[in-house]
Amino acid sequence: MSSLSAIQYDFPLQTLNTFGIAAKAHAYLRVTETEQLFGVYADAIWATSSKLVLGGGSNLLFTQDFAGLVLHMDLRGREHVRSDATHHFVRAAAGENWHAFVQWTLVHGYAGLENLSLIPGTAGAAPIQNIGAYGIEIKDVLHSVTVFDAATRSTREMLAAECRFGYRDSIFKQPAGRDLIVLDVTFALPRAWQPNLRYAELANAVAQQNLAAPTAQQVADTVIAIRRRKLPDPAQIGNAGSFFKNPVVSGAQCAALLEQFPTLVHHRQPDGSEKLAAGWLIDQCGWKGRTLGAAGVYPQQALVLVNQGGATGAEVVALARAIQADVQARYGVLLEPEPVFI
């Protein structure tokens, strides 16, 4: 059977994005084998058409229907690749649910991803966004990524250093990586594991449980409890997690802001810059719990925009723009959205 025979047309995408926005794709292909990508990019018509690579749909916002071909990456598989004197190497295919994969590593005794528990999305999307939480980012534990290069119609391995990781950024979001599709991800997890409790909220939550030497599973369980308390379940209320990046400003700009706003929440970075808490900025501007149309700001976490039911992408964008304008007017800081707008 042709790898293109499974393409479906006028395909609904509402259940494939965690915001729950109603949208359609002109064409849709569920990718379960790498060979399907070779077929698409060898085809004279589909090779030149616009394409959207879709994982768990947890980091995008549909503002309109998509006129091209959606490639829904649903490659599956997870394995322990090897171990050496210092690390265990574990691999997940792009379509694996991220949280389920983290739990799998813990069950099998491979610690190191526990701080990233309960982050929505797929393993293939993790390096694209350089996901991070509670003191750890993907760049800290990633060994390599296998990619399909659409420009050369070939597969290759990219080591972590080639991925150009930044804050919620990577080569896969940059022009240089526009032809790269993630197939699987390999992590190097330390054999001599120590809990990462540098993040104050996590450290306090662990201390409250009187866990002098918490296990990786206990750290994961604590992270899960914190996230469930603060963040809405996409299965219950549509959202894309944190909607805005925490803005990074110069030390001088932060000092000036502190003179005017002494309670400003900020975190010094290794290069001397300061990362501001976007949720705090939004909350101080009075947006927590407010709505515009069917889009709103989650009452328990101002950083999360939600679909109250039947919201359009345009309504979410309008809400985001209003928040950006208020924060910039008050603090002189422009908030940058995390989700990709389609």
N, C-alpha and C positions, 0 to 999 in steps of 0.2 A: 504493500500500500504506500502511495506517495506520502512524503512527510508533510505535504501541503493539503492533503485531502481532509485533514482535521480542522482546517480553518473554518470558523463560523462567522456569519455576517450579522450586522445590526445587533451586536451582542451587549446585553445590559451589564453594567459595571458596579451597580449600587452595592452588591454584596462583596465586592472585591476591593473596596476602599473603606478604611475604618471610620471615616467621617460619615459614611452612609449617604453620600451625595448621589442623587440619581443622574446617571450619564450613560452614554452608549458608545461603543467602539464600532467603527465601520467594519473592522475585521478583528478577529480574536483567535489566537492559537495558544492552547495549553501545552507548554514545552515540558515533556517528560523525558526526552532523550536529546543528547547533544546533536545527534544527526539531524534533528528537525531544524536547527539553526543553520547547518550547512545547506539544507534544502531551501530555506527562505532566502539566504544570501546568494545562492546560485541561480535563483529564478530572476529572469530579466525584469519582471514587473515588480515583485516584492522587494528586490534588492535596493531599488531606488525610491521606494515609498517611505513615507514618514512612519516611524516605529516608536512605540513606547514599551520599555522593558518594565514589567510589573512584578513585584514580589508579593508582600503581604498587604500592600496598599496602605501602610501605616504612616507614610511620610509624603503624601501627596494630597492635593486638593483639586478636584475637577471643577473647573469654572465653565466648561462647555463639553459637548460631545467630542470624542477624538476621531478625527477623520482618516487616520491611518490604521496600521496593524498593531494591536497589542500583543506582545509576547509575554505570556504569563509564565514565569519561571517556576516550575513545579518539579524540578529534579530532586530526587530523594536519596538518602543514604547517610549514615554516620558511622565512623569507625575510629579505633585506635590504630594509628599508622605505625608508630614505633616509640621506643623510649631510649634515651641515652643517659649518661651519668647525671645530667642536670634537669632534663625536661621529659615530659610526656607529650607526644604529638598526636592531636586528635583532629579529625576532619569532619566537616558537615557539608553536604550538598546544598546548593543555593536555595532550594525550595523547602528545606527543613524549617519548622517552626523554631524561632530562636529560643524561647523560654524552655520548650521541651528539650532542646539540645543541651542547654545549660544544666537542666535537671539530670539528663542522661550522663553528662560528665561527672556529676557529683555522685550519682549512684555507683559509677564504676571507679570511683576513687581518684578522679583527676580534678583537683581543685585549682581555682584561679579565675573562673568566670562568674563566681557566685554574686559579686557586687552588681552584675549586669542582669540579674534575675528579673523576670516579668516585663522586660522591655518588649513591646509588641513588634511584630514583623518577622522576617525570615533571616536565615543565616547569610544568604547572599547579599542582603541589603546592609548588613552590619558594617562591613568595611567601607561601603559607599558613603555612608553617613558618618563613619567613625563614631559609632554610638558610644555613649559614656554615661556613667552614673556612679555616685558614691565613691569617687576617688579613682576610678579606673576608666580608661578608654580602650577601644579595640586595638589601637596602635601599640598598647603596652603588652599585649599578649599574642598578637598575630604573627605567624611565621610566614605564610605565603597564601597567595590566591591563584587559583587556576581560572583563566579567562578564555573566552572565545573572542578573537580579534576579527571583527566584521570586515575590516579593511583588507586583511590578508586571507580571510576565510581559513584561519588556523587557530589552534589552541596553544597556550603557553602558560608557564608558571611565572608569577611575579612575586618577588620577595617583598617583605614589609617596607624596606627602604625605597622601593620603586613606587610605592603607592602615594607618596607625597601627602601624608596625613597632616591635617590641621584641625582646628576646632570645628567639629561637625563638617569636616571637609576631607576630600581625597581626590586623587587624580580622576576617579570615576565621575566626579561632578564637574570636572574642568574640560576645556576644549581638547586637551591632549588625550583624554580618556573617553571621548564620545563614541568611539567604535568598540569599546571593551565591554563585554557582558560577563559577569561573574558566574562561574560554574560551580565552584566549591571553595571552601575556606579552611585552612589548616592553622591550628593554634599550637603554640609552644607553652605548656603549662608547667610550672616549677615543681620539681619533686620535693624540694625543701620549702614547702608552702608555709607562709605566715599570713594571718588575717590582715587585710588592708582596712584599717579603721581610722584612716586619716580624716575622713569626712565626719564632722562633729555630730551631725544628727544620727548617723549610724553608730558611732562610738557610744553616744549617750544611750541609744536604744539597747545596745548590747550590755552596757553597764547596768541598766535597770533590771536586766534579767539575771544579774549576778553571774555572768559567764566570764570567769577569769581567763579561760583559754578556749574560746569558742571554736567549734569545728566549722569547716566550710559550709556544711549543710545548715548549721545554726545561723551563720552569717546570711546565707541565702534566705532562710525563713524570716529573718529579721528585715531584710530588704523587701521581701514580698509583703510583709505586714505593713511596712511604712508606705509602700507604693499603693497598696489597696486602700489605705486610710486617706491618702491625699489625692489619688488620681481615679478618674472614672473608668469603668470597664467598657471598652469599645463595643462589647456585645450588648451592653445595656443602654449606653448613650454615645452617639457618634462623636469621635474626636481623633486627633492625630498626636496625642501626647502633648509635650511642650511645643507650643506654636511658635515661640520666638527664641532665638539664641540669646544667651546672656551676653550683653555687649561688653567689649573690651576697650578700655580707654587708657590714656596715658596716666602715669602717676600724677602729673601736674593737674590734669583735668579732674581726676578723682579728688585730689586735695582741695581744689576749688569747690567742688560739689559738697565735700564734707563741711566746709565752712558754712555753707548755706543749709545743708541737710545733714546734721550730725549723726543721725541714725541710719544713714545710707549703708546698705549691706554690700560689702565689697570683699574681694579676695585677691591678694597680691599674687602675681604670676612670676615665674622665675626670671623673666626678662625685665621686671620692674613695672610692667603695665598692671592694670587692675581690671578684674572681671566683676562687673556689676550684676546683681540679681534682678533679672528682667521681671520676675514675678513680683518682687517688692516694688519696683517702679510702677508697674501696672496697678497694683493694689493701692499705692499712695495716690494715684490719679482717680481713684474711686470706681474702677471698672469691675472689681470682683463681684460676681453675681448679677451683673447687668446684662441686658439683651438688646439686640437690634434685629427686629424681625424674628425669624426662627433660629438665629444664631446667638450664642451667649458666651459669657465668661463663667467658667466653673466656680461655684461658690467656695469650694474648699482649696482651690489653687488657681490663682489669677493667671498663671502661665498657660493654662489650658483653655482653648476655645472649643465649644461644643455645639453639636447639632441638636437643638431642642426637639426636633421632629419636623421633617419636611423642609429643612433649610436648603437653599441653593448655594452653589459655590460663590455666586455674586454676593449673597448676604454675608457669608463668612469673610470675604474679602473686604466688604464695606466695614464690618466690625473691626477687622485687623487694621485697616487704614485709620479709623477713628482713634483707636488705641495708640497707634504710632504717632499721630498728630498731637495727642495730649501729652504723651511722654516727651516728645521732642520739644514741645512748647515749654514744659516745666523744667526739664533737666538738660536740654540741649543734646540729647542722645537719641539716635535713630535706631529703633529696634528692627532687626532683620528676621523675617520669617524663616522657620526651619523647613516646612513642607515645600515641595515643588508644586508650583501652580501650573495646571495643564489647561 
